[in-house]
Amino acid sequence: MIALMPQLAALLWNLPQSIGLGGTSLLIVVMTAIELVRQLDGLLMKREYVGFIQGDLVKK
């Protein structure tokens, strides 16, 4: 199944055969996307946490 993922991705996104999407490049793309989501999630949690602390200080 994993060996077929580059061929399926090439068919899904209509990539020409000259690009040669391999398993390593697919892994890099997926891991970069996962890391981006993690970074955005951390940023949003930080913003929410800072807003919670500032809102708590205003109420006192």
Secondary structure, DSSP 8 states (H G I E B T S, - for coil): -GGGHHHHHHHHTT--TTT---HHHHHHHHHHHHHHHHHHHHHHHHHHHHHHHHHHHHH-
